[in-house]
Amino acid sequence: MSVMKRLSLIFRAKANKALDRAEDPRETLDYSYERQLEMLQKVRRGVADVATSRKRLELQGNQLQQQADKLEAQGRQALAAGREDLAREALTRRSAVQTQQTDLAAQHAQLQAEEEKLTLASQRLQAKVDAFRTRKETIKATYTAAEAQTKIGEAFSGISEEMGDVGLAVQRAEDKTQAMQARAGAIDELLASGALEDASGTAKDDIAVELDRMSSQNDVELEMARLKGELGAGEAPRQIEGAGGAAGVAAQSAPQQQPRKEQS
């Protein structure tokens, strides 16, 4: 295979694939329906033309019949007047007119047969066009429903071109976010360990960090002591009241001793 033939084959294959992607079956069906309507219109115009020609022949036949009747009447008048020559001439012309009538009758019969044939073809084509129109609308509705279902399925599955782009954008955003979080965590760990220095001058050494931690613990212990003191202050009056009541009961239940008199 020569290079030119291969290039021609590749070009036709590419063009066919591009046309297949660009082709919409609904538009193709509508175009085919319009072409069938045009063909039906042409057939109807043909029927009308044949009918017009047949009608014209009928008018010509009527005129020839009138002319033949007139010539016959003239021949009778000539014979009545004793003019056989004129009568013979009139009858000769009448014979020629009758010949024309015969030809017109043959043409009329031919046109009538053609008209009937075209009328039948027009009726059959009309039935075909109506059936194609019904089928066309059914196919278009089915294709539209299938197309909508396919787009919905692609949207849910994320395999459509638009949703695929959105999915890739979301994935890139998530990857960048995770990378940024990992970088921020690594920097915090390096700053805390002292491997990196704070450029703002607020970095602390290990001793300062430990002192801050101890200070924080002391603050916690002081807060705990304060809370315990508040709780202890609330329980102390209740303990005192309990102790006083018990002492009063003991004093009342104990026997009173009389003071001893000193012996003189």
C-alpha positions in Angstrom: 0.0 0.0 0.0 1.4 3.4 -1.0 1.9 6.3 1.3 -0.9 8.3 -0.4 -3.4 5.4 0.0 -2.5 5.0 3.6 -2.9 8.8 4.2 -6.2 8.7 2.4 -7.4 5.8 4.5 -6.3 7.4 7.7 -8.0 10.7 6.8 -11.3 8.9 5.9 -11.2 7.0 9.1 -10.6 10.1 11.2 -13.3 12.0 9.3 -15.7 9.1 9.8 -15.0 9.0 13.5 -15.4 12.8 13.9 -18.7 12.7 11.9 -20.0 9.8 14.0 -19.3 11.8 17.2 -21.0 14.9 15.8 -24.0 13.1 14.4 -27.2 13.3 16.3 -29.7 10.5 15.5 -32.6 12.8 16.2 -31.4 15.3 13.7 -30.8 12.6 11.1 -34.3 11.2 11.6 -35.8 14.7 11.2 -33.8 15.3 8.1 -35.0 12.0 6.6 -38.6 12.8 7.5 -38.3 16.2 5.7 -36.8 14.5 2.6 -39.7 12.0 2.6 -42.2 14.9 2.9 -40.5 16.6 -0.1 -40.8 13.4 -2.1 -44.4 13.1 -1.2 -45.0 16.7 -2.2 -43.4 16.0 -5.6 -45.6 13.0 -6.1 -48.7 15.0 -5.3 -47.6 17.7 -7.7 -47.2 15.0 -10.4 -50.7 13.7 -9.7 -52.0 17.3 -10.0 -50.1 17.8 -13.3 -51.5 14.6 -14.7 -55.0 15.4 -13.6 -54.7 18.9 -15.2 -53.5 17.4 -18.5 -56.4 14.9 -18.4 -58.9 17.6 -17.8 -57.4 19.6 -20.7 -57.9 16.6 -23.0 -61.5 16.3 -21.8 -62.1 19.9 -22.7 -60.5 19.4 -26.1 -62.6 16.3 -26.6 -65.7 18.3 -25.8 -64.7 20.9 -28.3 -64.1 18.3 -31.0 -67.4 16.7 -30.3 -69.1 20.0 -30.7 -67.2 20.6 -34.0 -68.1 17.2 -35.3 -71.8 17.8 -34.5 -71.7 21.1 -36.3 -70.1 19.6 -39.4 -72.7 16.9 -39.5 -75.5 19.5 -39.3 -73.8 21.5 -42.1 -73.6 18.4 -44.2 -77.3 17.7 -43.7 -78.1 21.3 -44.7 -76.0 21.0 -47.8 -77.7 17.8 -48.9 -81.1 19.4 -48.2 -80.0 22.3 -50.5 -78.8 19.9 -53.2 -75.1 20.7 -52.6 -73.5 17.4 -52.4 -70.0 18.8 -52.8 -70.5 20.9 -49.7 -72.0 18.0 -47.9 -69.1 15.8 -48.8 -66.6 18.4 -47.6 -68.4 18.7 -44.3 -68.4 15.0 -43.8 -64.7 14.8 -44.7 -63.9 17.4 -42.1 -66.1 15.5 -39.6 -64.1 12.4 -40.3 -60.8 14.2 -39.5 -62.3 15.5 -36.3 -63.4 12.0 -35.3 -59.9 10.8 -35.9 -58.6 13.5 -33.5 -61.3 12.5 -31.0 -60.0 8.9 -31.2 -56.4 10.1 -30.5 -57.6 12.3 -27.6 -59.5 9.4 -26.2 -56.4 7.2 -26.2 -54.3 9.9 -24.6 -57.1 10.5 -22.1 -57.2 6.9 -21.1 -53.4 6.8 -20.8 -53.4 9.9 -18.6 -56.2 8.6 -16.5 -54.3 5.3 -15.9 -51.1 7.3 -15.0 -53.2 9.5 -12.7 -54.6 6.4 -10.9 -51.1 5.0 -10.7 -49.6 8.1 -9.2 -52.6 8.5 -6.8 -52.0 5.0 -5.5 -48.3 5.7 -5.2 -49.1 8.9 -3.3 -51.4 7.1 -0.9 -48.8 4.4 -0.3 -46.0 7.0 0.2 -48.3 8.9 2.6 -48.9 5.8 4.7 -45.1 5.2 4.7 -44.3 8.7 5.7 -46.9 8.5 8.5 -45.5 5.2 9.8 -41.9 6.7 9.6 -43.0 9.8 11.5 -44.5 7.6 14.3 -41.3 5.5 14.4 -39.2 8.6 14.3 -40.8 10.2 17.3 -40.6 6.9 19.2 -36.9 6.5 18.4 -36.2 10.2 19.4 -38.1 9.8 22.7 -36.2 6.6 23.5 -32.8 8.1 22.5 -33.5 11.2 24.6 -34.4 9.1 27.6 -31.4 6.9 27.2 -29.2 10.0 26.8 -30.6 11.5 30.0 -30.2 8.2 31.8 -26.6 7.9 30.6 -25.7 11.4 31.7 -27.2 10.8 35.2 -25.3 7.5 35.5 -22.1 9.1 34.4 -22.7 11.9 36.9 -23.2 9.5 39.7 -20.3 7.3 38.8 -18.0 10.3 38.0 -16.9 9.0 34.6 -18.3 11.8 32.6 -16.0 14.4 31.3 -17.4 17.3 33.4 -17.6 15.2 36.6 -14.2 13.8 35.9 -12.7 17.3 35.8 -14.5 18.1 39.0 -13.2 14.9 40.6 -9.6 15.6 39.6 -9.9 19.2 40.9 -11.2 17.9 44.3 -8.4 15.2 44.4 -5.8 17.8 43.7 -7.2 20.1 46.4 -7.2 17.3 48.9 -3.6 16.3 48.0 -2.4 19.9 48.4 -4.2 20.2 51.7 -2.7 17.1 53.1 0.7 18.1 51.9 0.3 21.5 53.5 -0.9 20.0 56.7 2.1 17.6 56.8 4.5 20.4 56.1 3.0 22.5 58.9 3.2 19.6 61.3 6.8 18.9 60.4 7.8 22.5 60.8 6.1 22.7 64.3 7.9 19.5 65.3 11.2 20.9 64.1 10.6 24.2 65.9 9.7 22.4 69.1 12.7 20.2 69.0 15.0 23.1 68.2 16.2 21.8 64.9 14.8 25.0 63.3 15.1 28.5 64.7 12.2 31.0 64.7 13.1 33.8 62.3 11.0 36.2 64.3 13.3 35.9 67.3 10.6 34.3 69.6 12.1 30.9 69.6 12.9 29.4 73.0 15.6 27.1 74.1 15.1 23.8 76.0 15.4 25.5 79.4 12.8 28.1 78.6 10.5 25.5 77.3 10.9 23.4 80.4 10.4 26.4 82.7 7.2 27.3 80.8 6.0 23.7 81.2 6.8 23.8 85.0 5.0 27.1 85.3 2.0 25.7 83.5 2.0 22.8 85.9 2.3 25.1 88.9 -0.6 27.1 87.6 -2.6 23.9 87.4 -1.7 22.9 90.9 -2.6 26.3 92.3 -5.9 26.2 90.5 -6.6 22.7 92.0 -5.7 24.0 95.5 -8.0 26.9 95.1 -10.9 24.7 94.0 -10.2 22.3 97.0 -10.1 25.3 99.3 -13.5 26.5 98.1 -14.9 23.0 98.5 -13.4 22.7 102.0 -14.7 26.1 103.1 -18.2 25.0 102.2 -18.0 21.7 104.2 -16.4 23.2 107.3 -19.6 25.0 108.7 -21.6 21.8 108.2 -19.0 19.9 110.2 -19.0 22.5 113.0 -22.7 22.4 113.2 -22.7 18.7 113.5 -20.1 18.7 116.2 -22.0 21.3 118.2 -25.2 19.4 118.1 -23.6 16.2 119.4 -21.9 18.1 122.3 -25.3 19.5 123.3 -26.9 16.2 123.4 -24.1 14.7 125.4 -24.3 17.6 128.0 -28.0 17.1 128.5 -27.7 13.3 128.9 -24.8 13.4 131.4 -25.8 13.6 135.2 -25.0 16.8 136.9 -22.5 16.5 139.8 -23.0 18.5 142.9 -20.0 20.5 144.1 -18.2 18.9 147.1 -18.1 20.8 150.4 -14.8 21.3 151.9 -14.3 19.8 155.4 -13.3 22.1 158.0 
